[in-house]
C-alpha cells in the first residue's frame, strides 16, 4: 500500500507497528532524497494478504499518524497510475 504525507521522522519500525495491526507486514520502503538522504514524506508497506491491505487502507486513510493526516491507497505500478 502507498502512504502519503508522512512526518519526516516516521520510520520503518513505526510503520511496521502501525500497519501490523491489520496483518503481517512483509516489507516497508521509505524513499529518501538522493542528495540529502532525507525522507521524501511517503512510503510503501506490503502486507501478507489482500484482505489485510484492504482493511489497512479502509481504517488508515485520513488517519492521524505522528501528528500528520496521512493518505493511504492501494499501490499500483507506474504504468497503471492515473495522470
Secondary structure, 3 states (H helix, E strand, C coil): CEEECCCCCCCHHHHHHHHCCCCCEEEEECCECCCCCCECCEEEEEECCHHHHHHHHHHHCCCEECCEECEEECCCCHHHCCC
